[in-house]
């Protein structure tokens, strides 16, 4: 990858490693549907006037089908099922299941005959990274009944499909507009459920956690996410889900005084090695067009 791609990859790894800690705090007092609304509505209210001022709304409205499909895959369904599953699953098992996203993305890419496919070394990197996540977080199966595990399959598939929808139909649009549009859709969909289930009181810790979720992983995260897709394609971008649990654990050690375990010492290097292998550019890709340039969203409909 290029230096810019590595910087974006590192930034997104940190940004999307933060929610594990913030969600853990927020769900103590906020229901999942309400939390989704509180994550999306404030950012949408800030961004939509800016997007309208720049004249980007008409094109977003014209692309409402792919925008709705992308939002459903990444936010509407995935976040709800993830939050509900984590009410019963340990965070370590949830993190391990989410780490299956790159493998699902690779399978979807191969079945669809996409150009952005993994070669054998990259596939090896995927399994090495997944093994690193397993060592890193451990496998705690307490509460792992059929329902929450089945629920976790929804965000796994959604997170694998969402970047492909963006890359194919929306990548030529300004990323700020796509962020604003998708968050506005999510806020509108969840408003009736959230407004009827607002917590009577939120502690200061939970309030700041909700604000942090809106600003860091939601707003900043999606901006960096779209930029990374443009650099390395939608499939390899999902490899970031390997590094997120590692970042979350490191933050726990640094900020919460959690112990530095053998699993962290062994698993983190495996995650990094697997990520390097999985995101390396194939030799034959050096002469081909970047994934984001393969097809303009303006030339496609959905």
Buried (B, 14 or more C-beta within 10 A) or exposed (E): BEEEBBBBBBBBBBBBBBBBBBBBBBBEBBBBBBBBBBBBBBBBEBBBEEBBEEEBBEBBEEBEEBBBBBBBBBBBBBBBBBBBBBEBBBBBBBBBBBBBBBBBBBBBBEEEEBEBBBEEEBBBBBBBBBBBBBBBBBEBEEBBEEEBBEBBBBBBBBBBBBBBBBBBBBBBBBBBBBBBBBBBBBBEBBBEBBEEEEBEEBEEEBBBBBBBBBBBBBBBBBBBBBBBBBBBBBBBBBBBBBBBBBBBBBBBEEEEEEEEBEBBEEBBBBBBBBBBBBBBBEEEBEEEEEBBEBBEBEEEEB
